Amino acid sequence: MSGQHQGGWDDPVHGTDAQGNDVTASFGYGNREGHTLLGDGHQDPRDFMQRGHDHYGPGDGPHDNGTQRGNYTGYGS
């Protein structure tokens, strides 16, 4: 891989959005820096990573600013 930096996702964490609704989030690192996975509720980490999130990105890739699968319905969705 000489010089290339792989990326991935931090372990999902539980929190709340600006309105106090429970959410699960994971933040990208490496070549996924600036990307966030976000879903409603406090989810099991495996379920969240497999299918329970929407993807929000920096606006410079195949998903542009993310995907809207209906898994995050809170503020800014």
Order of alpha helices (4+ residues) and beta strands (2+ residues): beta-beta-beta-beta-alpha-beta
